[in-house]
Amino acid sequence: MIKTYFYNHSQQEMYHDVDLNKIDEFLHSNEDLLWIDLFNTSNQELHYIANLFNFHPLAIEDCLQHSPRAKVDNYEDYHFFVFHALRYHEESDTEITTIELNVFMGPNYIVTIHKRPMHSIGRIAATSLKSKEYMNRGSDYLLYSIIDGITDEYFPILDRISIRIDEIEDEMYEHKMEVVTEEFLALKRTLILIRRMILPQKRVFANVNSQWLFPIQEDNVPFYIDLKDHLERIADSTETFKELVNSALDTYYSIVSAKTTENLNILTMISTIMLPLTFITGFFGMNVPLPFQQSWYMTLFICLVLSGLSWWMWWYLRRKFM
């Protein structure tokens, strides 16, 4: 599916589903803006667009294959970007998944390529059908709007992860070790994936010596500074959550170890109490003549001695070790 949106600056009008055979007319003025969105397109459609703009074969190859890291490549006349959006399904076996977005940005055009629906692009596309809100400030502002929408989707995920960490800290005193450990490991995998996605994306918008990695109009610089701040907050949050999960996991293992030690102490106490009782009963169970073995008083006496000895040992061990 190929969707097109064209903003004519001189007429202050928006057009959609334009004829790409007239692409030279749409790219004639640098003040106009053409946005082409390719959703779940075939290789034939992708190569058709690539031929219209003369995109580099290596960039097209990146679009056809999954790229695990965000990046920006400079091809002189245009820049090629790779970004990732997140989809969070807490109850699913695959708790978190990524959606890749490829973007070609030129002076007066943007081409977006993605295989799955993206909320950010859908919202901006719906607005662009009736308004010039996102299209009248240049291609760099449209790129900012798309990536800002993707970045905003990270925050509800982080909020839910924060709540899950609090929940699991309460549950680790009640649930079985297998359940709690599985929850901890799932959280760690989620945080590692988010961090692996966000750090390269943050480097794309790095500002070194007041120089950006791609051209940005002066009026749009504050928007990118704000976007960079959002990415910094996400990166810091993932690092904080990772430390919280590790601390909670260490605490949980300490609790498990303490419970194991307590159980061993109880078993040791029982064994210690039983040892003299086993000796006494074994001694009086020998097949040799013993004093008073014919009297029933001896049986009562031995039972009282065993009971008194057991109580005394239990009292002594409990007082000394517990």
C-alpha positions in Angstrom: 0.0 0.0 0.0 1.4 3.4 -1.0 -0.1 6.5 0.4 0.9 10.0 -0.7 0.5 13.4 0.9 1.6 16.6 -0.8 1.7 20.1 0.6 1.8 23.0 -1.9 3.3 26.0 -0.2 2.3 28.6 -2.7 -1.4 27.5 -2.6 -1.3 26.6 1.1 -3.2 23.4 0.2 -2.9 19.7 1.0 -3.3 16.9 -1.6 -3.3 13.2 -1.1 -3.0 10.2 -3.4 -1.2 12.2 -6.0 0.2 10.8 -9.3 3.8 9.9 -8.7 4.5 10.0 -12.5 4.5 13.8 -12.0 7.0 13.6 -9.2 9.3 16.3 -10.8 6.5 18.8 -10.4 6.1 17.9 -6.7 9.8 18.3 -6.0 10.3 21.4 -8.0 10.1 23.8 -5.1 12.0 23.3 -1.8 9.1 25.0 0.1 6.7 22.2 -0.9 6.7 18.8 0.8 5.9 15.3 -0.5 5.3 12.5 1.9 5.1 8.9 0.6 4.2 6.2 3.1 4.7 2.6 2.1 2.9 0.1 4.4 3.6 -3.6 4.0 4.5 -3.1 0.3 5.9 -5.6 -2.1 9.5 -5.6 -3.3 8.2 -4.4 -6.7 6.5 -1.3 -5.2 9.6 -0.6 -3.1 11.9 -0.7 -6.1 9.5 1.5 -8.0 9.8 4.2 -5.3 13.5 3.7 -5.1 13.9 4.2 -8.9 11.8 7.4 -8.7 14.2 9.0 -6.2 17.4 7.1 -7.2 17.9 5.6 -3.7 21.1 3.7 -3.0 20.9 -0.1 -3.3 22.4 -0.5 0.1 19.6 1.5 1.7 17.0 -0.5 -0.1 18.7 -3.7 1.1 18.4 -2.4 4.7 14.7 -1.8 4.1 14.2 -5.4 2.9 16.1 -6.9 5.9 15.6 -6.4 9.6 18.0 -3.9 11.1 18.5 -4.4 14.8 19.9 -0.9 15.5 18.7 2.6 14.8 21.0 4.6 12.5 21.4 7.4 10.1 23.3 7.3 6.8 24.2 10.3 4.7 23.8 9.8 0.9 24.6 13.5 0.0 21.2 14.3 -1.6 19.2 12.6 1.2 19.5 10.9 4.6 18.4 7.3 5.4 17.2 6.5 8.9 16.3 3.3 10.8 14.1 3.6 13.9 12.1 1.2 16.0 8.8 1.4 17.7 7.8 -0.9 20.6 4.7 -3.1 21.1 4.1 -4.3 24.7 2.0 -7.4 25.3 2.4 -8.3 29.0 0.4 -11.5 28.8 2.0 -12.7 25.7 4.9 -15.2 25.6 6.8 -12.6 23.5 6.3 -9.8 26.0 7.8 -7.0 23.9 8.3 -6.7 20.1 9.7 -4.1 17.8 8.4 -2.5 14.6 11.0 -1.2 12.2 10.6 2.1 10.5 12.8 3.1 7.5 12.8 6.8 6.5 14.3 8.6 3.5 14.5 12.3 4.1 15.4 14.8 1.4 15.1 18.6 1.3 11.4 18.6 0.3 10.3 15.0 0.6 10.0 12.1 3.1 9.5 8.4 2.3 8.5 6.2 5.2 8.5 2.3 5.0 7.1 0.0 7.6 5.6 -3.5 7.5 3.2 -3.2 10.4 0.8 -0.4 11.4 2.3 2.4 13.5 0.1 4.6 15.7 2.3 7.7 15.2 2.2 7.5 11.4 -1.5 6.7 11.4 -2.3 9.7 13.5 -0.2 12.1 11.4 -1.6 10.7 8.2 -5.1 11.1 9.3 -4.4 14.7 10.3 -2.6 15.4 6.9 -5.8 14.4 5.0 -7.4 17.6 6.2 -4.8 19.8 7.7 -1.3 21.1 6.9 -0.3 21.0 10.6 2.6 18.6 10.1 3.5 19.4 6.5 4.1 23.2 6.4 7.4 23.3 8.4 9.7 21.2 6.2 10.7 17.6 6.0 12.7 17.8 9.2 9.7 18.8 11.2 7.6 15.9 9.7 10.4 13.6 10.7 10.4 15.0 14.2 6.6 14.6 14.5 6.8 10.9 13.5 9.7 10.0 15.8 8.3 12.0 18.7 5.1 10.0 18.4 7.1 6.8 18.5 9.1 8.0 21.5 6.0 9.0 23.4 4.8 5.3 23.2 7.8 4.3 25.3 6.6 6.1 28.4 3.4 4.1 29.1 5.5 0.9 28.7 8.0 2.3 31.3 5.2 3.3 33.6 3.8 -0.3 33.5 7.2 -1.7 34.1 7.6 0.5 37.1 4.3 -0.8 38.5 5.3 -4.4 37.8 8.5 -3.9 39.7 6.5 -2.6 42.7 4.1 -5.6 42.4 6.8 -8.2 42.2 8.6 -6.7 45.2 5.4 -7.4 47.2 4.8 -10.8 45.7 8.2 -12.2 46.2 7.3 -12.9 49.8 4.3 -15.0 48.8 4.8 -16.8 45.5 6.9 -19.8 44.6 10.5 -19.3 43.6 9.9 -20.4 40.0 7.1 -17.8 39.4 9.0 -14.9 40.9 12.2 -15.8 39.1 10.4 -16.0 35.8 8.9 -12.6 36.4 12.3 -11.1 37.2 13.9 -12.6 34.1 11.0 -11.4 31.9 11.4 -7.8 33.2 15.2 -7.9 32.6 14.7 -9.1 29.0 12.2 -6.3 28.4 14.5 -3.6 29.9 17.5 -4.9 27.9 15.5 -4.8 24.6 14.3 -1.2 25.3 17.8 -0.1 26.2 19.2 -1.8 23.0 16.6 0.1 21.0 16.9 3.5 22.6 20.6 4.0 22.9 21.4 3.9 19.1 18.3 6.0 18.5 19.6 8.6 21.0 22.9 8.7 19.1 21.0 9.5 15.9 20.0 12.8 17.5 23.3 13.6 19.0 24.4 17.2 18.9 28.2 17.3 18.7 29.7 20.8 18.8 26.3 22.3 17.9 26.3 20.1 14.8 23.4 17.6 14.1 24.0 14.5 12.0 21.5 15.7 9.4 20.2 19.2 8.4 17.7 20.8 10.7 16.1 24.2 10.2 16.8 26.7 12.9 13.1 27.0 13.8 12.9 23.3 14.3 16.0 22.9 16.5 14.0 23.3 19.8 11.8 20.4 18.9 14.8 18.1 18.4 16.3 19.3 21.6 13.0 18.3 23.4 13.1 14.9 21.5 16.6 14.3 22.6 15.6 15.1 26.2 12.8 12.5 26.0 15.3 9.9 24.7 17.7 10.7 27.6 14.8 10.3 30.1 13.9 6.9 28.6 17.6 5.7 28.7 18.0 6.9 32.3 14.7 5.2 33.3 15.7 1.9 31.8 19.0 2.0 33.7 17.3 2.8 36.9 14.7 0.0 36.5 17.5 -2.4 35.6 19.2 -1.6 38.9 15.9 -1.9 40.8 15.3 -5.3 39.3 18.8 -6.5 40.1 18.5 -5.2 43.7 15.1 -6.9 44.1 16.4 -10.1 42.6 19.4 -10.0 45.0 17.0 -9.4 47.9 14.8 -12.2 46.8 17.7 -14.6 46.7 18.8 -13.5 50.1 15.2 -14.2 51.4 15.3 -17.7 49.8 18.7 -18.4 51.3 17.5 -17.3 54.7 14.5 -19.5 54.5 16.7 -22.4 53.4 19.0 -21.8 56.4 16.1 -21.6 58.7 14.8 -25.0 57.4 18.2 -26.5 57.8 18.4 -25.2 61.4 15.1 -26.9 62.2 16.2 -30.2 60.6 19.5 -30.0 62.5 17.6 -29.4 65.7 15.4 -32.4 65.1 18.5 -34.6 64.2 20.3 -33.4 67.4 17.3 -34.3 69.5 16.8 -37.6 67.9 20.5 -38.7 68.3 20.5 -39.3 72.1 17.0 -40.9 71.9 18.2 -43.3 69.2 21.3 -44.1 71.4 19.2 -44.8 74.5 16.5 -46.9 72.8 19.3 -48.8 70.9 21.1 -49.4 74.2 18.1 -50.8 76.0 17.1 -52.8 72.9 20.2 -55.0 73.1 19.7 -58.7 73.5 21.7 -58.9 76.8 20.4 -59.0 80.4 19.8 -55.5 81.9 18.9 -54.4 85.4 15.1 -54.3 86.1 14.3 -55.3 82.5 11.4 -57.5 83.8 9.7 -54.6 85.6 7.1 -52.4 83.8 8.4 -49.5 85.9 11.5 -49.5 83.8 9.5 -48.9 80.7 7.8 -45.9 82.3 11.0 -44.6 83.6 12.7 -44.8 80.2 9.8 -43.0 78.5 9.9 -40.2 81.1 13.7 -39.9 80.7 13.4 -39.7 76.9 10.6 -37.1 77.1 12.5 -35.0 79.6 15.7 -35.2 77.6 13.9 -34.2 74.4 12.2 -31.2 76.1 15.5 -30.0 77.7 17.4 -30.3 74.4 14.7 -28.4 72.5 14.7 -25.7 75.1 18.5 -25.4 75.1 18.8 -25.3 71.3 16.0 -22.9 70.9 17.5 -20.5 73.4 21.0 -20.7 72.0 20.4 -20.6 68.2 17.0 -19.1 67.6 
